[in-house]
């Protein structure tokens, strides 16, 4: 039997190479769709400083989980580095999705295992609980804030692929910078539009307290106006600085932390608008991101530089 000519072999190799390239391109396209939901789908974006700054996009579910991870770390007084480590870990373990499956009995954002003492499956599926357990173990790692991210994460997770955490560090750092409030107005989401149902301010208050802790809202009787009970009607009013720092004058960082948290949870909590520091995010004009109060058609509550004003859909 005659051997195939070199020209035929080259042609076959070229066709195989072209087919592989198409498959890789398709895989990349599907990966982008999996992360952002595809063109026109609601999504959230965090952007770095400058016109050409880095950007990281995610679906609302992922954004809400990321904001919860940050809030739980903040409630424990942990530094931004701890939050970056936690976000990178959850990005690798679950893609910031609260999944109910994984290797062996692993579940949740951090793929924690009931059989290894992390709690039962129902507890681990609660993002507040699972984030708290991650931080509980992280702070026991000596000098964790000075360790390479992969080392710190691995000491908590005991993963079979410890180097995998490293690739998420740039995006986790960018996200942590926004969610901690260090970068103002850097986090925004597009809204799918209202479903006609009213938002529940009491649920917004309950989630704020559950994730940030009881000091995030003033206690009843702490003041003379509506801020004493965290707002009235469809409005929830959150002090821009927690009680521990407000007396000495704060940077407004906590205000942006809460404002970004509210935008991240806007879909699930039916939040129509968030106003802070002279800027407004509105679900009805969410494609515009954060805008100066009074610009365009965005209605807004009275400006209040020392409070975040969260308005539930009504």
Buried (B, 14 or more C-beta within 10 A) or exposed (E): EEEEEEEEEEEEEEEEEEEEEEEEEEEEEEEEEEBBBEEEEBBBBBBBEEEEEEEBBBBBBBBBBBBBBBBBBBBBEBBBBBBBBBBBBBBBBBBBBBBEEBEEBBBBBBBBBBEEEBBEBEBBBBBBBBBBBBBEBBBEBEEBBEBEBBBBBBBBBEBEEBEBBBEBBBBBBBBBBBBBBBBBBBBBBBBBEBEEEEBBBEBBBEBBBBBBBEEBBBEEEEEEEBBBBBBEEBBBBBBBBBEEBEEEEBEBBBBBBBBBBBBBBBBEBBBBBBBBBEBBBBBBBBEBBBBEBEEEEBEBBEBBEBBBBBBBBE
